[in-house]
Amino acid sequence: MSQPSRIHVLEDRLINQIAAGEVIERPASVVKELVENSLDAGASRIDVDVEQGGIKRIRIRDDGYGIPRDELKLALSRHATSKIRNQEDLIEVQTLGFRGEALPSILSVSRLHIASRAAGADMAWEIRAQGDLAGVEPQPCALNEGTLLEIQDLFFNTPARRKFLRADKTEYRHVDLMFRRLALGHMQVAFSLRHNGKIIYQLPAAQNEVDRRDRLRQLLDKNFAESSLQVSHERMGMCLSGWLGLPTQSRSQPDQQYFYVNGRFVRDRMIMHALRSVYEDVLYRGRHPAYVLFLDMAPNSMDANVHPTKQEVRFQQGNLVYDFLRHVGKQALAETRPGQETGVSDNSASHPAKSNIPSVDIPLHSETPFNQPTTYDKQVPLSWSVREPTRSEVSDQTMHAAIQTGLGAAQPPFHPRSESTEAGSQVNDEDEHEHALGRALGQVHGIYILAENADGLVLVDMHAAHERILYEKMKNDVFEGSLVRQPLLIPQAITIGENEIGLFEQNCETFARMGFLLESGGPETLIVREVPELLKTADIETLVRDILSDLSEKDHSTRIEETINEILSSCACHAAVRANHRLTLDEMNALLRQIEQTPRSNQCNHGRPTWTTLTIDQLDRLFMRGQ
């Protein structure tokens, strides 16, 4: 039997190579660490030059404040940094880097050349080393103010690591992605990228919104840059700004999702879930939203020191951050309606002007009329109150049941009120052209409404548009006031673990706000006595377990709202006007006006578009006019 190895302290070079395994995964990791150092040094311009995907050479040049001669060698030493001095600085850290691990880790697996001239210094100094700093001292060199770092032959001394690198093209794609993350996150800085001597990006510093949109166009695409929703909202010490992609700009992959916390790019599960929920009823299945968003908050309210690459963060009050992101995002999408300016800010008007076109009744299957356009003057609250059902409210609470009763009924004929018809007939063509969706011309195969506006032709999917109108009205009715609770005739007992009982006791008020009346029935039993009225036929046990799981993992749960919305969406889909249902022109125009006033009306509940346009220019090209 062999003797056990003795415990000993590792040599510095091996320690740095182990650290490099966590921080330096591939050439893109080197680009990230070095560019972040340049940003922390106050650079206003950063030039990145790579060869063979960064495997052969990475060169970073900046015009930051540089490194003095007596600190140049120290900068390449492990855990040497100018960014923090004590534990309090770590809590309040505002720089992208702070551990002092990147440069020594890179040095341990490459041939490194660093040259720097501090602001106001008469001379620049350089160090050339490979693997370690043995026998190396700074030497004078020629360089303008700033720093130059050149990394050659990455992993030359660790063949086991080098063999895991991919082809040059693959490694370059990772460098390109990392460059875009950094350049999008710091638009006030000028950037350039070269690969194998070819200029890929030349990005001037953005001074205004036009410049920022131009950077979006160069790094993402023209469609996102021109059509995305600008967001700017501040609340409870948090500020969210940036751009949300429209649902119609969704992607097959989540490759245009950029989120920054205090200037640092992060991919945090809680944040990604919050933003995904923003698009929950406007995005087609299997599609992913696009966004570039910046969350700024007090440094001591979050911890960036929880992951080697700092791409995950921990918030002191994660549930507040989640609700803030979800609320602002949903508000921005809710305000996108035909013909409106897009975006949401604290200073912008929250609601459009109401149309003076009279409404025409569009009955549901249950013959419940949608009489007047709903005024969406309230956003869906982050939480809602609960009240008991009363006899006088039976008709309001049973809207859902009434609709369900009529699901199998034949579509009733349309009978617009005579006064609405007369009023509608008085509207002239010029007035109709002032509306985003214009005036109705007729129906196509009983499925689409054909309309004319100032730009050309508008095609509306009648069922999809009516479905969204009904869905938003139902949501408004349910969440605008109170969530009605329904007592169970026979209370339901749910067996759970002791840890889940403790979790319930900590969050019993949360369950109450969601519309549940629960109580402990023993060390491992919950008794459900009342549930939200709309969920009385749902699988209550599964729902309660899922909510407890959410609370355990994320300190919050949106399952009640999501489940209710799924029910309302299904009801709206079944209740909306069907294909081959003939409408009068007045009914078509009424529907168009209601689309213009309805939140998120560009998509149906399932994410399909509700309308599209054919401009005069497009029509001219179709018929080769003017060619």
C-alpha positions as CSV (number, residue, x, y, z in Angstrom):
1,M,0.0,0.0,0.0
2,S,1.4,3.4,-1.1
3,Q,2.2,6.0,1.5
4,P,-0.3,9.0,1.6
5,S,1.0,12.3,0.1
6,R,2.0,15.0,2.6
7,I,0.1,18.3,2.7
8,H,2.1,21.1,1.3
9,V,1.7,24.6,-0.1
10,L,1.6,24.9,-3.9
11,E,4.0,27.1,-5.7
12,D,2.8,30.4,-7.0
13,R,3.0,29.5,-10.7
14,L,0.8,26.4,-10.2
15,I,-1.6,28.4,-8.1
16,N,-2.0,30.9,-10.9
17,Q,-2.5,28.2,-13.5
18,I,-5.3,26.7,-11.3
19,A,-6.9,30.2,-11.0
20,A,-6.6,30.5,-14.8
21,G,-8.7,27.4,-15.1
22,E,-11.6,29.3,-13.5
23,V,-11.1,32.7,-15.1
24,I,-9.5,32.0,-18.5
25,E,-11.5,29.4,-20.4
26,R,-10.7,30.6,-23.9
27,P,-9.4,33.7,-25.8
28,A,-12.7,35.5,-25.3
29,S,-12.1,35.3,-21.5
30,V,-8.8,37.1,-22.0
31,V,-10.5,39.8,-24.0
32,K,-13.2,40.2,-21.3
33,E,-10.7,40.6,-18.4
34,L,-8.3,43.0,-20.3
35,V,-11.1,45.2,-21.6
36,E,-12.7,45.4,-18.2
37,N,-9.4,46.5,-16.8
38,S,-9.3,49.2,-19.5
39,L,-12.8,50.4,-18.6
40,D,-11.9,50.5,-14.9
41,A,-8.9,52.6,-15.8
42,G,-11.2,55.3,-17.3
43,A,-10.4,54.6,-20.9
44,S,-12.4,56.6,-23.5
45,R,-11.1,54.4,-26.4
46,I,-10.3,50.7,-26.5
47,D,-8.9,48.9,-29.5
48,V,-9.0,45.1,-29.7
49,D,-6.9,43.2,-32.2
50,V,-6.9,39.4,-32.4
51,E,-5.2,36.9,-34.7
52,Q,-6.4,33.3,-35.4
53,G,-9.4,33.8,-33.1
54,G,-7.2,35.1,-30.3
55,I,-5.2,31.8,-30.0
56,K,-2.1,33.3,-31.6
57,R,-2.4,36.8,-30.4
58,I,-4.6,39.2,-28.5
59,R,-3.7,42.9,-28.4
60,I,-5.6,45.5,-26.3
61,R,-4.7,49.2,-26.4
62,D,-6.5,51.9,-24.3
63,D,-6.0,55.5,-23.4
64,G,-6.8,55.1,-19.7
65,Y,-4.7,56.6,-16.8
66,G,-2.0,53.9,-17.1
67,I,0.2,52.2,-14.6
68,P,3.3,53.8,-12.9
69,R,6.7,52.1,-13.2
70,D,6.8,51.1,-9.6
71,E,3.4,49.4,-9.8
72,L,3.8,47.6,-13.2
73,K,5.4,44.4,-11.9
74,L,3.0,44.5,-8.9
75,A,0.0,44.5,-11.3
76,L,1.1,41.1,-12.5
77,S,1.2,39.7,-9.0
78,R,-1.6,37.6,-7.6
79,H,-4.2,39.4,-5.5
80,A,-2.7,42.8,-6.2
81,T,-5.3,45.5,-7.1
82,S,-5.9,49.2,-6.8
83,K,-9.7,48.8,-6.7
84,I,-10.3,47.6,-3.1
85,R,-8.4,47.8,0.2
86,N,-10.7,46.3,2.8
87,Q,-14.0,44.5,3.3
88,E,-16.0,47.6,3.2
89,D,-14.6,48.4,-0.3
90,L,-15.6,44.9,-1.4
91,I,-19.2,45.5,-0.3
92,E,-19.3,48.9,-2.1
93,V,-17.3,47.9,-5.1
94,Q,-18.2,49.8,-8.3
95,T,-15.5,48.5,-10.6
96,L,-15.8,45.6,-13.0
97,G,-12.7,43.9,-11.6
98,F,-11.5,43.7,-8.0
99,R,-9.9,40.4,-7.2
100,G,-6.5,40.9,-8.7
101,E,-6.5,37.5,-10.3
102,A,-6.8,38.1,-14.1
103,L,-3.4,39.4,-15.1
104,P,-1.3,36.8,-13.1
105,S,-3.6,34.1,-14.3
106,I,-3.2,35.1,-18.0
107,L,0.6,35.5,-17.5
108,S,0.8,31.9,-16.1
109,V,-0.6,30.4,-19.4
110,S,0.8,32.8,-22.1
111,R,3.6,35.0,-23.4
112,L,2.7,38.4,-22.1
113,H,3.8,41.9,-23.0
114,I,2.6,44.9,-21.0
115,A,3.5,48.5,-21.7
116,S,2.0,51.5,-19.9
117,R,2.5,55.2,-19.4
118,A,0.8,56.8,-16.5
119,A,-1.0,60.1,-16.9
120,G,1.6,62.9,-16.6
121,A,4.6,60.6,-16.7
122,D,7.6,61.4,-18.9
123,M,8.2,57.9,-20.0
124,A,6.4,54.6,-20.6
125,W,7.6,51.2,-19.1
126,E,7.2,47.7,-20.3
127,I,7.5,44.1,-19.1
128,R,7.9,41.0,-21.2
129,A,7.4,37.6,-19.5
130,Q,6.2,34.1,-20.1
131,G,4.7,31.9,-17.5
132,D,6.0,33.9,-14.5
133,L,7.9,37.0,-13.4
134,A,11.2,35.3,-12.6
135,G,14.1,37.7,-13.4
136,V,11.8,40.3,-15.0
137,E,12.1,44.0,-14.4
138,P,10.4,47.0,-16.1
139,Q,12.2,48.5,-19.1
140,P,11.7,51.9,-20.7
141,C,9.7,52.1,-24.0
142,A,7.9,54.5,-26.3
143,L,4.1,54.8,-25.8
144,N,1.5,57.4,-25.4
145,E,-0.5,57.7,-22.2
146,G,-2.5,54.5,-21.6
147,T,-1.8,50.8,-21.5
148,L,-1.0,48.2,-24.2
149,L,-1.3,44.5,-23.4
150,E,-0.4,41.8,-25.8
151,I,-1.0,38.1,-25.2
152,Q,0.6,35.5,-27.4
153,D,0.3,31.7,-27.7
154,L,-2.4,31.2,-25.1
155,F,-2.0,27.9,-23.2
156,F,1.5,27.3,-24.8
157,N,2.7,25.8,-21.6
158,T,-0.4,23.8,-20.7
159,P,-1.0,21.4,-23.6
160,A,-3.9,19.8,-21.8
161,R,-5.8,23.1,-21.8
162,R,-4.8,24.1,-25.4
163,K,-6.2,20.9,-26.9
164,F,-9.7,21.9,-25.7
165,L,-9.6,25.1,-27.8
166,R,-11.8,24.9,-30.9
167,A,-11.1,26.0,-34.5
168,D,-10.0,29.6,-35.1
169,K,-13.5,30.5,-36.5
170,T,-15.2,29.1,-33.4
171,E,-12.9,30.9,-31.0
172,Y,-13.4,34.1,-33.0
173,R,-17.2,33.9,-32.7
174,H,-16.8,33.8,-28.9
175,V,-14.5,36.8,-29.1
176,D,-17.0,38.6,-31.3
177,L,-19.8,37.8,-28.8
178,M,-17.7,39.0,-25.8
179,F,-16.8,42.2,-27.7
180,R,-20.4,43.0,-28.4
181,R,-21.3,42.5,-24.8
182,L,-18.7,44.9,-23.7
183,A,-19.4,47.5,-26.4
184,L,-23.1,47.4,-25.8
185,G,-22.6,47.8,-22.0
186,H,-20.4,50.9,-22.3
187,M,-21.6,53.0,-25.1
188,Q,-19.8,56.1,-23.9
189,V,-16.5,54.5,-24.8
190,A,-15.2,54.2,-28.4
191,F,-14.3,50.6,-29.4
192,S,-12.7,48.9,-32.4
193,L,-12.2,45.2,-33.3
194,R,-9.8,43.8,-35.8
195,H,-9.4,40.1,-36.7
196,N,-6.5,39.0,-38.8
197,G,-5.8,42.6,-39.8
198,K,-9.4,43.2,-41.0
199,I,-11.5,45.9,-39.3
200,I,-14.7,44.3,-38.0
201,Y,-16.2,47.1,-35.9
202,Q,-15.3,50.8,-35.7
203,L,-17.6,52.3,-33.0
204,P,-17.3,55.9,-32.0
205,A,-18.4,56.9,-28.5
206,A,-22.1,57.5,-28.3
207,Q,-23.1,61.0,-27.3
208,N,-26.8,60.9,-27.7
209,E,-29.8,58.6,-28.5
210,V,-29.1,58.7,-32.3
211,D,-25.5,57.4,-31.6
212,R,-26.7,54.8,-29.2
213,R,-29.3,53.5,-31.8
214,D,-26.5,53.4,-34.4
215,R,-24.4,51.2,-32.1
216,L,-27.4,48.9,-31.6
217,R,-27.7,48.7,-35.4
218,Q,-24.0,47.8,-35.9
219,L,-23.8,45.3,-33.1
220,L,-27.3,43.7,-33.3
221,D,-29.4,44.6,-36.4
222,K,-31.2,47.4,-38.1
223,N,-34.7,46.0,-37.1
224,F,-33.9,46.0,-33.4
225,A,-32.3,49.4,-33.5
226,E,-35.2,51.1,-35.3
227,S,-38.2,49.3,-33.7
228,S,-37.3,48.4,-30.1
229,L,-39.0,50.1,-27.2
230,Q,-36.9,52.5,-25.2
231,V,-37.3,52.1,-21.5
232,S,-36.4,54.5,-18.7
233,H,-38.0,54.0,-15.3
234,E,-36.8,54.6,-11.7
235,R,-38.3,53.3,-8.5
236,M,-37.3,52.3,-5.0
237,G,-33.6,53.1,-5.6
238,M,-33.5,51.1,-8.9
239,C,-33.3,52.5,-12.4
240,L,-34.0,50.4,-15.5
241,S,-33.1,51.8,-18.9
242,G,-32.4,50.4,-22.3
243,W,-34.4,48.8,-25.1
244,L,-37.0,46.0,-25.2
245,G,-37.5,44.2,-28.5
246,L,-41.0,44.0,-29.8
247,P,-42.6,40.5,-29.8
248,T,-42.4,40.5,-33.6
249,Q,-38.6,40.8,-33.2
250,S,-38.4,37.5,-31.3
251,R,-35.6,35.1,-32.1
252,S,-35.3,31.3,-32.4
253,Q,-32.4,31.4,-29.9
254,P,-31.8,33.7,-26.9
255,D,-28.8,35.3,-28.7
256,Q,-29.9,38.9,-28.4
257,Q,-30.4,39.1,-24.6
258,Y,-28.1,41.6,-23.0
259,F,-28.6,42.6,-19.3
260,Y,-26.3,44.7,-17.2
261,V,-26.3,45.4,-13.5
262,N,-24.2,48.5,-12.6
263,G,-22.4,48.2,-16.0
264,R,-21.6,44.5,-15.6
265,F,-23.1,41.9,-18.1
266,V,-24.9,39.2,-16.2
267,R,-26.8,36.0,-17.0
268,D,-28.8,35.5,-13.9
269,R,-31.6,33.0,-13.8
270,M,-33.9,35.2,-11.7
271,I,-33.5,38.1,-14.1
272,M,-33.9,36.0,-17.2
273,H,-37.1,34.5,-15.7
274,A,-38.5,38.0,-14.9
275,L,-37.9,39.2,-18.4
276,R,-39.3,36.0,-20.0
277,S,-42.5,36.5,-18.0
278,V,-42.8,40.0,-19.5
279,Y,-43.5,38.4,-22.8
280,E,-45.6,35.5,-21.5
281,D,-48.8,36.2,-23.4
282,V,-47.4,38.0,-26.5
283,L,-44.6,35.7,-27.6
284,Y,-45.1,32.8,-30.0
285,R,-44.2,29.4,-28.5
286,G,-40.5,28.4,-28.9
287,R,-39.4,32.0,-29.5
288,H,-37.1,34.2,-27.4
289,P,-37.3,37.9,-26.7
290,A,-34.5,40.4,-27.6
291,Y,-33.4,43.2,-25.2
292,V,-30.5,45.4,-24.1
293,L,-31.3,46.6,-20.6
294,F,-29.3,48.3,-17.8
295,L,-30.2,48.0,-14.1
296,D,-28.5,50.5,-11.8
297,M,-28.8,50.3,-8.1
298,A,-26.7,50.9,-4.9
299,P,-23.6,48.7,-5.0
300,N,-24.2,47.4,-1.4
301,S,-27.7,46.1,-2.4
302,M,-26.2,43.3,-4.6
303,D,-23.2,41.0,-4.5
304,A,-21.1,40.4,-7.7
305,N,-18.6,38.2,-5.9
306,V,-20.5,34.9,-6.2
307,H,-19.1,33.5,-9.4
308,P,-15.6,33.2,-10.9
309,T,-16.6,35.1,-14.1
310,K,-18.9,37.5,-12.2
311,Q,-21.8,36.7,-14.6
312,E,-24.1,35.9,-11.7
313,V,-25.2,38.2,-9.0
314,R,-27.1,38.0,-5.7
315,F,-29.6,40.7,-4.6
316,Q,-30.4,41.6,-1.1
317,Q,-34.1,41.9,-2.1
318,G,-34.4,39.7,-5.1
319,N,-38.2,39.6,-5.0
320,L,-38.4,43.5,-5.3
321,V,-35.9,43.4,-8.3
322,Y,-38.0,40.6,-9.9
323,D,-41.3,42.6,-9.5
324,F,-39.7,45.8,-10.7
325,L,-38.3,44.3,-13.9
326,R,-41.6,42.5,-14.6
327,H,-43.7,45.5,-13.9
328,V,-41.7,48.0,-16.1
329,G,-41.4,45.5,-18.9
330,K,-45.1,44.7,-19.0
331,Q,-46.0,48.4,-18.8
332,A,-43.7,49.1,-21.8
333,L,-45.3,46.3,-23.9
334,A,-48.8,47.3,-22.8
335,E,-48.3,50.8,-24.3
336,T,-47.4,49.5,-27.7
337,R,-50.5,50.0,-29.8
338,P,-51.0,50.8,-33.5
339,G,-49.8,54.3,-34.3
340,Q,-48.3,55.1,-30.9
341,E,-44.8,56.1,-30.0
342,T,-43.1,53.2,-28.3
343,G,-41.4,53.2,-25.0
344,V,-42.1,53.9,-21.3
345,S,-40.6,56.5,-19.0
346,D,-41.5,58.3,-15.8
347,N,-42.2,61.5,-17.8
348,S,-44.2,60.0,-20.7
349,A,-48.0,59.9,-20.9
350,S,-49.2,56.5,-19.8
351,H,-52.3,56.2,-21.9
352,P,-53.4,57.2,-25.4
353,A,-56.2,59.6,-26.1
354,K,-59.6,57.9,-26.4
355,S,-61.2,57.6,-29.8
356,N,-64.3,59.5,-30.5
357,I,-65.6,56.8,-32.8
358,P,-68.6,55.1,-31.2
359,S,-68.3,51.5,-30.2
360,V,-70.5,48.7,-31.7
361,D,-71.5,45.7,-29.7
362,I,-69.4,42.6,-30.5
363,P,-71.1,39.8,-28.6
364,L,-69.4,36.8,-27.1
365,H,-70.6,33.2,-27.5
366,S,-72.5,33.7,-24.3
367,E,-74.1,36.9,-25.9
368,T,-72.4,39.0,-23.2
369,P,-71.8,42.3,-25.1
370,F,-68.4,44.1,-25.2
371,N,-70.2,47.4,-25.1
372,Q,-67.6,50.1,-24.7
373,P,-63.9,50.2,-25.2
374,T,-62.2,49.4,-21.8
375,T,-60.2,52.2,-20.4
376,Y,-56.9,50.7,-19.2
377,D,-56.0,53.4,-16.7
378,K,-54.5,51.0,-14.2
379,Q,-51.5,48.7,-14.7
380,V,-51.9,45.2,-13.3
381,P,-50.8,45.5,-9.7
382,L,-47.7,43.7,-8.3
383,S,-50.1,42.3,-5.7
384,W,-53.8,42.5,-5.3
385,S,-56.3,42.5,-2.5
386,V,-58.7,39.7,-1.7
387,R,-62.4,40.0,-0.8
388,E,-65.2,37.7,-0.1
389,P,-67.9,37.2,-2.7
390,T,-71.3,38.9,-2.1
391,R,-74.7,38.2,-3.5
392,S,-74.8,41.4,-5.4
393,E,-71.6,40.6,-7.2
394,V,-72.7,37.2,-8.6
395,S,-73.0,38.5,-12.2
396,D,-69.5,40.0,-12.1
397,Q,-67.8,37.0,-10.6
398,T,-69.4,34.5,-12.9
399,M,-68.2,36.2,-16.1
400,H,-65.8,33.3,-16.6
401,A,-68.5,30.7,-16.0
402,A,-70.9,32.6,-18.3
403,I,-68.4,32.5,-21.1
404,Q,-67.6,28.8,-20.5
405,T,-71.3,28.1,-20.7
406,G,-71.5,29.5,-24.2
407,L,-68.3,27.9,-25.6
408,G,-70.3,25.3,-27.5
409,A,-73.0,27.6,-28.6
410,A,-73.4,28.7,-32.2
411,Q,-72.0,32.2,-33.0
412,P,-74.9,34.6,-32.6
413,P,-75.6,37.1,-35.3
414,F,-74.3,40.7,-35.0
415,H,-77.0,43.3,-34.3
416,P,-75.4,46.6,-33.9
417,R,-77.4,49.3,-32.2
418,S,-79.1,51.7,-34.6
419,E,-77.6,54.8,-32.9
420,S,-74.1,53.4,-33.2
421,T,-74.7,52.6,-36.9
422,E,-76.0,56.0,-37.6
423,A,-73.1,57.6,-35.8
424,G,-70.6,55.4,-37.5
425,S,-72.0,56.2,-40.9
426,Q,-71.3,59.9,-40.3
427,V,-67.6,59.4,-40.0
428,N,-65.9,60.6,-43.2
429,D,-62.9,59.1,-44.9
430,E,-60.6,61.9,-43.7
431,D,-61.3,61.2,-40.1
432,E,-60.8,57.5,-40.6
433,H,-57.4,58.1,-42.2
434,E,-56.3,59.8,-39.0
435,H,-56.5,56.5,-37.2
436,A,-53.5,54.1,-37.3
437,L,-55.6,51.3,-38.7
438,G,-57.7,53.5,-40.9
439,R,-61.2,52.7,-42.2
440,A,-62.6,49.3,-43.1
441,L,-63.2,48.4,-46.7
442,G,-64.5,44.9,-46.3
443,Q,-63.7,41.3,-45.3
444,V,-61.6,38.7,-47.1
445,H,-63.0,35.1,-46.9
446,G,-64.7,36.0,-43.6
447,I,-61.3,35.9,-41.9
448,Y,-59.4,39.1,-42.5
449,I,-60.6,42.7,-42.3
450,L,-59.2,44.9,-45.2
451,A,-58.7,48.5,-44.2
452,E,-57.2,51.6,-45.7
453,N,-55.0,54.1,-43.8
454,A,-52.7,57.0,-44.8
455,D,-49.8,54.6,-45.5
456,G,-51.6,52.0,-47.6
457,L,-53.5,48.8,-46.8
458,V,-54.1,47.2,-43.4
459,L,-54.9,43.5,-43.0
460,V,-56.4,42.5,-39.7
461,D,-56.9,38.9,-38.4
462,M,-60.4,39.3,-37.1
463,H,-60.3,36.4,-34.6
464,A,-56.8,37.2,-33.3
465,A,-57.5,40.9,-32.7
466,H,-60.9,40.2,-31.0
467,E,-59.2,37.6,-28.8
468,R,-56.7,40.1,-27.5
469,I,-59.4,42.7,-26.9
470,L,-61.4,40.2,-24.8
471,Y,-58.4,38.9,-23.0
472,E,-57.2,42.3,-21.9
473,K,-60.7,43.3,-20.8
474,M,-61.0,40.1,-18.7
475,K,-57.6,40.7,-17.1
476,N,-58.6,44.2,-16.3
477,D,-61.9,43.1,-14.7
478,V,-60.1,40.5,-12.6
479,F,-57.1,42.4,-11.4
480,E,-58.4,46.0,-11.4
481,G,-60.2,45.7,-8.1
482,S,-60.1,42.6,-5.9
483,L,-59.4,39.0,-6.4
484,V,-62.6,37.1,-5.2
485,R,-62.2,34.1,-3.0
486,Q,-64.3,30.9,-3.3
487,P,-64.8,28.8,-0.1
488,L,-64.4,25.0,-0.7
489,L,-67.4,22.9,0.4
490,I,-65.0,20.3,1.6
491,P,-61.6,21.7,2.8
492,Q,-58.7,20.0,1.1
493,A,-55.8,18.5,3.1
494,I,-52.3,18.5,1.5
495,T,-49.5,16.5,3.0
496,I,-46.1,18.2,2.8
497,G,-42.7,18.1,4.5
498,E,-41.8,19.9,7.7
499,N,-39.5,22.3,5.9
500,E,-42.4,23.2,3.6
501,I,-44.6,23.8,6.7
502,G,-42.0,26.3,7.9
503,L,-41.9,27.9,4.5
504,F,-45.7,28.3,4.5
505,E,-45.7,29.9,8.0
506,Q,-43.1,32.4,6.8
507,N,-45.2,33.2,3.7
508,C,-48.8,32.8,4.9
509,E,-49.5,36.5,4.1
510,T,-48.3,35.9,0.6
511,F,-50.8,33.1,0.1
512,A,-53.5,35.3,1.5
513,R,-52.7,38.0,-1.0
514,M,-52.9,35.4,-3.8
515,G,-56.4,34.5,-2.8
516,F,-55.8,31.4,-0.7
517,L,-57.0,30.7,2.8
518,L,-54.7,28.0,4.2
519,E,-53.9,26.9,7.7
520,S,-51.6,24.3,9.3
521,G,-53.3,21.1,10.1
522,G,-50.4,19.4,11.8
523,P,-46.7,19.0,11.5
524,E,-46.9,17.8,7.9
525,T,-50.4,18.9,6.7
526,L,-51.9,22.1,5.1
527,I,-55.6,22.7,5.0
528,V,-57.0,24.6,2.0
529,R,-60.3,26.3,2.9
530,E,-60.6,29.0,0.2
531,V,-59.1,29.5,-3.2
532,P,-59.3,32.2,-5.9
533,E,-62.7,32.0,-7.6
534,L,-61.3,31.6,-11.1
535,L,-59.1,28.6,-9.9
536,K,-61.8,26.6,-8.2
537,T,-61.6,23.8,-10.8
538,A,-57.7,23.8,-11.0
539,D,-55.4,21.2,-9.4
540,I,-55.1,23.1,-6.1
541,E,-52.6,20.6,-4.5
542,T,-50.2,20.9,-7.5
543,L,-50.5,24.6,-7.5
544,V,-49.8,25.0,-3.8
545,R,-46.8,22.7,-4.1
546,D,-45.5,24.7,-7.0
547,I,-45.9,28.0,-5.2
548,L,-44.0,26.6,-2.2
549,S,-41.2,25.5,-4.5
550,D,-41.0,28.9,-6.1
551,L,-40.9,30.6,-2.7
552,S,-38.1,28.2,-1.6
553,E,-36.0,28.9,-4.7
554,K,-36.8,32.5,-5.6
555,D,-38.6,34.1,-2.6
556,H,-41.5,34.9,-4.9
557,S,-44.1,33.3,-7.1
558,T,-46.2,34.4,-10.1
559,R,-48.0,31.1,-10.6
560,I,-51.4,32.4,-9.5
561,E,-51.4,35.3,-12.0
562,E,-50.0,33.0,-14.7
563,T,-52.6,30.3,-14.1
564,I,-55.5,32.8,-14.1
565,N,-54.1,34.4,-17.3
566,E,-54.0,31.0,-18.9
567,I,-57.7,30.5,-18.1
568,L,-58.7,33.9,-19.3
569,S,-56.6,33.4,-22.5
570,S,-58.4,30.2,-23.2
571,C,-61.8,31.8,-22.5
572,A,-61.0,34.7,-24.8
573,C,-59.8,32.4,-27.6
574,H,-63.1,30.5,-27.5
575,A,-65.3,33.5,-27.1
576,A,-63.7,35.6,-29.9
577,V,-65.5,36.1,-33.2
578,R,-64.8,33.2,-35.5
579,A,-63.9,32.8,-39.2
580,N,-66.7,33.2,-41.7
581,H,-68.6,35.5,-39.4
582,R,-69.7,38.4,-41.6
583,L,-69.4,41.9,-40.1
584,T,-70.9,45.2,-41.2
585,L,-68.5,48.1,-42.0
586,D,-69.6,49.8,-38.7
587,E,-68.7,46.6,-36.8
588,M,-65.3,46.4,-38.6
589,N,-64.5,50.0,-37.8
590,A,-65.5,49.5,-34.2
591,L,-63.2,46.6,-33.9
592,L,-60.4,48.6,-35.5
593,R,-60.9,51.4,-33.0
594,Q,-60.9,49.0,-30.1
595,I,-57.6,47.4,-31.3
596,E,-56.0,50.9,-31.3
597,Q,-57.0,51.3,-27.6
598,T,-56.1,47.8,-26.3
599,P,-52.8,47.1,-24.7
600,R,-50.5,44.6,-26.5
601,S,-52.9,44.5,-29.4
602,N,-50.2,43.8,-31.9
603,Q,-50.3,40.1,-31.0
604,C,-53.0,37.7,-29.9
605,N,-52.7,35.8,-26.6
606,H,-50.6,33.1,-28.3
607,G,-48.1,35.5,-29.8
608,R,-49.4,35.6,-33.4
609,P,-49.6,39.0,-35.1
610,T,-53.1,40.6,-35.2
611,W,-52.5,42.9,-38.1
612,T,-50.0,43.9,-40.8
613,T,-49.6,46.7,-43.4
614,L,-48.8,46.9,-47.1
615,T,-47.5,50.4,-47.8
616,I,-48.1,52.2,-51.1
617,D,-44.5,51.7,-52.0
618,Q,-44.8,48.0,-51.4
619,L,-47.9,47.9,-53.6
620,D,-46.1,49.9,-56.3
621,R,-43.3,47.4,-56.3
622,L,-45.7,44.4,-56.5
623,F,-47.2,45.9,-59.7
624,M,-43.8,47.2,-60.9
625,R,-45.1,50.8,-61.0
626,G,-42.5,53.5,-61.7
627,Q,-39.9,50.9,-62.7
